[in-house]
Amino acid sequence: MGTKKQKEYGDFQTPDALAQQVCNTIRHLGVSPKTIIEPTCGKGSFLQASIAVFFECPVILGFDIDPDYVQAAAAATSEADIECEDFFQKDWLNTLNNLQEPILIVGNPPWVTNSALSSLGSTNLPIKSNLQRYNGLDALTGKSNFDISEWMLSHLLKCLSGREAVLAMLCKTSVARKVLNYAWSQGLQIDNSAIYLIDAAKHFNVSVDACLLVCALKPGTKSKECSTYLKLEASKCESTLALRNGRLVADLDSSDKWEHLSGRSPLKWRSGVKHDCSPVLELWPNGLNTFINGLGETVRLESTYLYPMLKSSELVKPYPTHSRFMLVTQNSTSEDTRQIEHKAPQTWEYLQSHVHRLDGRASSIYQNRPRFSIFGVGIYSFATWKVAISGFYKCLEFRGIGPIDNKPVMLDDTCYFLPCKTEDDVKILLQLLNSDAAQEFLQSFIFWDSKRPITAQILSNLDLTALAKEVGISLPTWLDARSNHQTTLW
Ligand SMILES: C[S@@+](CC[C@H](N)C(=O)[O-])C[C@H]1O[C@@H](n2cnc3c(N)ncnc32)[C@H](O)[C@@H]1O
């Protein structure tokens, strides 16, 4: 994407044909507004399409932060009132309160995240940008990144709640879901919602899952469901997104069908090891006790702290094979790493020679912890057998992982796994987790367009004991005994 200003303003002007199609879709839903607002109107393609499609609407307002766009939009149409305004400075509640209903807010807000803005040194942000209220580990591991359109859409919905209005905006599909989640959990007065998928590569030349989000608001309503359509012209609803028991569900029919499998997993799903230093801590074998690291250095290391490892990209292959080793410096996150000096002097020397890289890891999870610490490590990481899945790939197939040369295999932090005691346990768990029942249950919670579609939370919601009954398989006795009280060890 072009200039700094374009980046800062998340500027992707909507092609006229798409704006027209969007307005036609809204019209077909029976929307007949008395006021139309385009809050970030750019050159004004939505203003022009609105004038053409909702020709009887008496008031059409447009705003944008960029004076050049305001001028261009004003030059293109005389039927709309267009002003230069910063969305974040505007008193939307007051503005909307003074407008005649039904109100239609239509458009395409900026496509930019708060972290992209901060790397540009931009302040094009809401004053209080804590919408997602990330806390604990998510904040520490840097997940507190959000699209500013999420804040804008959520704010508009909050201001529209209790009014007769429709919000219809183009956005990332992930943003649409977060906005709905926010609106539903806040109990905003939404009558019905729909998501129409659009082809962002075709219209905006960007590779992102995008959609038109439509929320119809009416006083006294509180629907928590949203129909999903595959394209703007589609009339058949593909699936229903919903909020159930405080959780977003991707496919309501399927989740209702398998509701009896929902519960608490008697086994705890674990993440692979996080170390944030692959050039140093991941190594390829290059002869006896000799390895090449990610910096291209050839090093001699004892085998004491080295474990065969699989990355997500290797785990998704039908028969995962490992190519590299992970240097696992601790058995648990609190373990003192100074003992490495005596147990494996070459390894200690190697770590010392890369102290700057290891000390320089940005994440605060390594602060105030023993030097060379890693994260997501515990007795479970060293389980000889594992049933694993990648959280990153669009592949819902669980794999059985056994030891290599008598050493347990480590997984990277994009993978999840259940530690197992024996190969037989692995076989039983694979039968269960790859069964149609488990797959359909899990699919009903998975949003495949997410950055990390499969999460520990989704996996943990599958009650393996109920699944075993459904599939007609007996659980291993050690697992069955734990089914009433989840163990933290395994
Ligand atoms: C994705 S473009 C879409 C423009 C127009 N809505 C369209 O559909 O063609 C986002 C627009 O938001 C404007 N914008 C960015 N930050 C803004 C802010 N804080 N207040 C108002 N407009 C803003 C940009 O100038 C840009 O025109």
The ligand as an SDF file (V2000), in Angstrom:
LIG
                    3D

 27 29  0  0  0  0  0  0  0  0999 V2000
  -11.0950    2.1810    3.8600 C   0  0  0  0  0  0  0  0  0  0  0  0
  -11.1500    3.8760    3.3880 S   0  0  0  0  0  0  0  0  0  0  0  0
  -12.7950    3.9410    2.8120 C   0  0  0  0  0  0  0  0  0  0  0  0
  -13.2340    5.2170    2.2650 C   0  0  0  0  0  0  0  0  0  0  0  0
  -14.7000    5.2450    1.8820 C   0  0  0  0  0  0  0  0  0  0  0  0
  -15.5120    4.9560    3.0460 N   0  0  0  0  0  0  0  0  0  0  0  0
  -14.9690    4.2490    0.7980 C   0  0  0  0  0  0  0  0  0  0  0  0
  -15.6770    3.2810    1.0920 O   0  0  0  0  0  0  0  0  0  0  0  0
  -14.4760    4.3990   -0.3240 O   0  0  0  0  0  0  0  0  0  0  0  0
  -11.1440    4.6280    4.9940 C   0  0  0  0  0  0  0  0  0  0  0  0
  -11.3760    6.0880    5.0250 C   0  0  0  0  0  0  0  0  0  0  0  0
  -11.3660    6.4720    6.3990 O   0  0  0  0  0  0  0  0  0  0  0  0
  -10.7990    7.7770    6.4940 C   0  0  0  0  0  0  0  0  0  0  0  0
  -10.3410    7.9470    7.8790 N   0  0  0  0  0  0  0  0  0  0  0  0
   -9.2760    7.3940    8.4740 C   0  0  0  0  0  0  0  0  0  0  0  0
   -9.2080    7.7670    9.7650 N   0  0  0  0  0  0  0  0  0  0  0  0
  -10.2760    8.5780    9.9950 C   0  0  0  0  0  0  0  0  0  0  0  0
  -10.7420    9.2800   11.1340 C   0  0  0  0  0  0  0  0  0  0  0  0
  -10.1030    9.2360   12.3160 N   0  0  0  0  0  0  0  0  0  0  0  0
  -11.8670   10.0080   11.0100 N   0  0  0  0  0  0  0  0  0  0  0  0
  -12.5260   10.0840    9.8280 C   0  0  0  0  0  0  0  0  0  0  0  0
  -12.1160    9.4470    8.7140 N   0  0  0  0  0  0  0  0  0  0  0  0
  -11.0090    8.6900    8.7870 C   0  0  0  0  0  0  0  0  0  0  0  0
   -9.7040    7.7590    5.4490 C   0  0  0  0  0  0  0  0  0  0  0  0
   -9.3430    9.0720    5.0520 O   0  0  0  0  0  0  0  0  0  0  0  0
  -10.3550    6.9450    4.3120 C   0  0  0  0  0  0  0  0  0  0  0  0
  -10.9890    7.7800    3.3980 O   0  0  0  0  0  0  0  0  0  0  0  0
  1  2  1  0
  2  3  1  0
  2 10  1  0
  3  4  1  0
  4  5  1  0
  5  6  1  0
  5  7  1  0
  7  8  2  0
  7  9  1  0
 10 11  1  0
 11 12  1  0
 11 26  1  0
 12 13  1  0
 13 14  1  0
 13 24  1  0
 14 15  1  0
 14 23  1  0
 15 16  2  0
 16 17  1  0
 17 18  1  0
 17 23  2  0
 18 19  1  0
 18 20  2  0
 20 21  1  0
 21 22  2  0
 22 23  1  0
 24 25  1  0
 24 26  1  0
 26 27  1  0
M  CHG  2   2   1   9  -1
M  END
$$$$
